[in-house]
């Protein structure tokens, strides 16, 4: 249950999305399922933006 944002967010577009990112080495049955850091390299056009992540196993 998302209760929504503060009053300052009323009549403004917002979103919340959950996704599962599977990063693994299937041949070794090894899964990297813990995100430690994320870096966003923004471009002039949003479609050219690159997101880097650092993962480890649990």
LUMPA-311305 format. One record per atom (N, C-alpha, C): residue number from 1; y, z, x; residue in one letter. Coordinates in Angstrom, 2 decimals, decimal comma, always signed. Example, Ala and Ser with C-alpha at 12.3 -4.5 7.8 and 13.67 -1.06 7.14 Angstrom:
BEGIN
(1 (-5,69 +7,80 +13,19) a),
(1 (-4,50 +7,80 +12,30) a),
(1 (-3,30 +7,80 +13,20) a),
(2 (-2,25 +7,08 +12,85) s),
(2 (-1,06 +7,14 +13,67) s),
(2 (+0,03 +7,87 +12,90) s),
END
This chain:
BEGIN
(1 (-1,18 +0,00 +0,75) x),
(1 (+0,00 +0,00 +0,00) x),
(1 (+1,27 +0,00 +0,81) x),
(2 (+1,92 -1,14 +0,88) x),
(2 (+3,23 -1,24 +1,52) x),
(2 (+4,28 -0,79 +0,52) x),
(3 (+5,02 +0,25 +0,85) x),
(3 (+6,03 +0,78 -0,04) x),
(3 (+7,36 +0,04 +0,08) x),
(4 (+7,46 -0,88 +1,01) x),
(4 (+8,70 -1,64 +1,17) x),
(4 (+9,62 -1,00 +2,19) x),
(5 (+10,72 -1,67 +2,43) x),
(5 (+11,67 -1,21 +3,44) x),
(5 (+12,77 -0,35 +2,85) x),
(6 (+13,72 -0,04 +3,71) x),
(6 (+14,87 +0,76 +3,30) x),
(6 (+15,76 -0,07 +2,38) x),
(7 (+16,69 +0,60 +1,74) x),
(7 (+17,59 -0,07 +0,81) x),
(7 (+18,35 -1,22 +1,49) x),
(8 (+18,62 -1,11 +2,78) x),
(8 (+19,36 -2,16 +3,49) x),
(8 (+18,58 -3,47 +3,54) x),
(9 (+17,28 -3,43 +3,28) x),
(9 (+16,45 -4,64 +3,32) x),
(9 (+16,31 -5,30 +1,95) x),
(10 (+16,88 -4,71 +0,91) x),
(10 (+16,77 -5,30 -0,42) x),
(10 (+17,47 -6,65 -0,45) x),
(11 (+16,85 -7,59 -1,15) x),
(11 (+17,35 -8,96 -1,30) x),
(11 (+17,42 -9,71 +0,03) x),
(12 (+16,59 -9,29 +0,98) x),
(12 (+16,47 -10,00 +2,26) x),
(12 (+15,01 -10,36 +2,45) x),
(13 (+14,77 -11,51 +3,06) x),
(13 (+13,41 -11,97 +3,26) x),
(13 (+12,77 -11,20 +4,41) x),
(14 (+11,61 -10,63 +4,16) x),
(14 (+10,83 -9,96 +5,19) x),
(14 (+9,37 -10,31 +4,99) x),
(15 (+8,57 -10,10 +6,03) x),
(15 (+7,14 -10,35 +5,88) x),
(15 (+6,36 -9,41 +6,77) x),
(16 (+5,11 -9,20 +6,42) x),
(16 (+4,20 -8,39 +7,21) x),
(16 (+2,85 -9,07 +7,12) x),
(17 (+2,25 -9,36 +8,25) x),
(17 (+0,99 -10,07 +8,26) x),
(17 (+0,06 -9,44 +9,28) x),
(18 (-1,16 -9,20 +8,88) x),
(18 (-2,17 -8,70 +9,80) x),
(18 (-3,08 -9,86 +10,17) x),
(19 (-3,44 -9,93 +11,43) x),
(19 (-4,35 -10,97 +11,89) x),
(19 (-5,24 -10,40 +12,98) x),
(20 (-6,41 -10,94 +13,09) x),
(20 (-7,33 -10,51 +14,14) x),
(20 (-7,40 -11,63 +15,18) x),
(21 (-7,13 -11,28 +16,41) x),
(21 (-7,20 -12,23 +17,51) x),
(21 (-8,45 -11,91 +18,31) x),
(22 (-9,37 -12,86 +18,38) x),
(22 (-10,62 -12,66 +19,09) x),
(22 (-10,50 -13,25 +20,48) x),
(23 (-10,53 -12,39 +21,48) x),
(23 (-10,45 -12,80 +22,87) x),
(23 (-11,73 -12,28 +23,54) x),
(24 (-12,62 -13,19 +23,92) x),
(24 (-13,92 -12,73 +24,41) x),
(24 (-14,51 -13,68 +25,43) x),
(25 (-15,59 -13,20 +26,05) x),
(25 (-16,45 -14,01 +26,91) x),
(25 (-17,83 -13,95 +26,28) x),
(26 (-18,11 -14,83 +25,31) x),
(26 (-19,35 -14,73 +24,53) x),
(26 (-20,61 -14,80 +25,38) x),
(27 (-20,56 -15,56 +26,47) x),
(27 (-21,76 -15,68 +27,31) x),
(27 (-22,13 -14,35 +27,96) x),
(28 (-21,18 -13,42 +28,07) x),
(28 (-21,44 -12,10 +28,64) x),
(28 (-21,44 -11,01 +27,56) x),
(29 (-21,25 -11,42 +26,30) x),
(29 (-21,15 -10,47 +25,19) x),
(29 (-20,05 -9,44 +25,46) x),
(30 (-18,90 -9,92 +25,93) x),
(30 (-17,79 -9,08 +26,35) x),
(30 (-16,56 -9,41 +25,51) x),
(31 (-15,96 -8,39 +24,89) x),
(31 (-14,81 -8,60 +24,01) x),
(31 (-13,60 -7,85 +24,55) x),
(32 (-12,46 -8,52 +24,60) x),
(32 (-11,19 -7,90 +24,99) x),
(32 (-10,45 -7,60 +23,69) x),
(33 (-10,53 -6,36 +23,21) x),
(33 (-10,02 -6,04 +21,88) x),
(33 (-8,87 -5,03 +21,87) x),
(34 (-8,32 -4,71 +23,03) x),
(34 (-7,19 -3,78 +23,10) x),
(34 (-5,99 -4,50 +23,70) x),
(35 (-4,89 -4,58 +22,94) x),
(35 (-3,67 -5,21 +23,44) x),
(35 (-2,85 -4,16 +24,17) x),
(36 (-2,49 -4,44 +25,43) x),
(36 (-1,69 -3,50 +26,21) x),
(36 (-0,22 -3,89 +26,27) x),
(37 (+0,05 -5,18 +26,30) x),
(37 (+1,44 -5,61 +26,38) x),
(37 (+1,57 -7,03 +25,85) x),
(38 (+2,75 -7,36 +25,38) x),
(38 (+3,03 -8,70 +24,87) x),
(38 (+4,40 -9,12 +25,39) x),
(39 (+4,52 -10,39 +25,78) x),
(39 (+5,80 -10,95 +26,22) x),
(39 (+6,05 -12,22 +25,43) x),
(40 (+7,24 -12,35 +24,88) x),
(40 (+7,60 -13,53 +24,11) x),
(40 (+8,62 -14,34 +24,91) x),
(41 (+8,23 -15,56 +25,25) x),
(41 (+9,12 -16,48 +25,97) x),
(41 (+9,75 -17,39 +24,93) x),
(42 (+10,97 -17,06 +24,53) x),
(42 (+11,65 -17,79 +23,46) x),
(42 (+12,18 -19,12 +23,97) x),
(43 (+12,05 -20,13 +23,14) x),
(43 (+12,56 -21,46 +23,44) x),
(43 (+13,71 -21,77 +22,48) x),
(44 (+14,41 -22,87 +22,75) x),
(44 (+15,50 -23,25 +21,85) x),
(44 (+14,98 -23,51 +20,44) x),
(45 (+13,85 -24,18 +20,34) x),
(45 (+13,23 -24,41 +19,04) x),
(45 (+12,07 -23,44 +18,90) x),
(46 (+11,99 -22,72 +17,79) x),
(46 (+10,98 -21,67 +17,63) x),
(46 (+9,56 -22,19 +17,80) x),
(47 (+9,31 -23,45 +17,51) x),
(47 (+7,95 -23,99 +17,65) x),
(47 (+7,51 -24,09 +19,10) x),
(48 (+8,45 -24,07 +20,03) x),
(48 (+8,12 -24,15 +21,45) x),
(48 (+8,02 -22,77 +22,10) x),
(49 (+8,17 -21,72 +21,32) x),
(49 (+8,06 -20,35 +21,83) x),
(49 (+6,62 -20,08 +22,25) x),
(50 (+6,45 -19,35 +23,37) x),
(50 (+5,13 -19,02 +23,90) x),
(50 (+4,99 -17,49 +23,91) x),
(51 (+3,82 -17,01 +23,47) x),
(51 (+3,55 -15,58 +23,45) x),
(51 (+2,40 -15,30 +24,42) x),
(52 (+2,64 -14,39 +25,37) x),
(52 (+1,62 -13,98 +26,33) x),
(52 (+1,17 -12,57 +25,99) x),
(53 (-0,12 -12,28 +26,15) x),
(53 (-0,64 -10,95 +25,90) x),
(53 (-1,57 -10,49 +27,00) x),
(54 (-1,59 -9,17 +27,22) x),
(54 (-2,49 -8,56 +28,21) x),
(54 (-3,52 -7,75 +27,43) x),
(55 (-4,79 -8,10 +27,58) x),
(55 (-5,89 -7,47 +26,85) x),
(55 (-6,88 -6,81 +27,81) x),
(56 (-7,52 -5,75 +27,33) x),
(56 (-8,65 -5,15 +28,05) x),
(56 (-9,74 -4,86 +27,02) x),
(57 (-10,91 -4,50 +27,52) x),
(57 (-11,99 -4,11 +26,61) x),
(57 (-11,84 -2,64 +26,27) x),
(58 (-12,44 -2,25 +25,18) x),
(58 (-12,33 -0,86 +24,71) x),
(58 (-13,24 +0,03 +25,50) x),
END
